[in-house]
Amino acid sequence: MLILAGQGNPGAQYAKNRHNIGFIAVDEIAKRWRFGPERSKFSGLAREGEIDTPAGPVKALILKPQTFYNESGRSVAAAMKFYKATPADVVLFYDEIDLAPGRFRMKTGGGAAGNNGVRSVTAHIGADFRRARLGVGHPGHPEKVQGHVLSDFHKVEHPWVIDLLKAVAEAAPLLAAGEDDKYQTEVLRLAPADKGDTRQARSRGDE
């Protein structure tokens, strides 16, 4: 079972936050590939389905931990244990302030880079899971990071957000096939974004 876990916070007040782009991304994948209904499971909201690949369909679980962002590792670990999965079967989608808005990078292993959600997942399953990093830009000052990620995307950002999310879902067969480098390339082809300066978020319309 491929586990596609999104990072985010539960509750309507957080639904459109930059911090919740991981939730939004996995929902888009579930929509594109017609996953089953959402159910409460593994201290989260889960949907099962299949993603078509040239080698045949790959079973996948969409998981949105409801433990709040900084404790999401508990939910991911529970799903992993149930399906007898390994860290290589886990792809974590999350907001990345060290990437310019709209940029996308795949990575396996490594540190948490100050992301407490990634730190939580690492603490529960080890560091060797796959990371789908969705660029949301940096506000320019460390003390503004929390307010930045916990604020909604500005209206002028919606076009690149929509393009990125659609690309992440459309290219999912490459991810399901384990072709992470090709997946990254295809997402960026479908949703090209300026590499830019990660700290230029304000000039792109942030509050």
Disulfide bonds with the S-S distance in Angstrom:
none
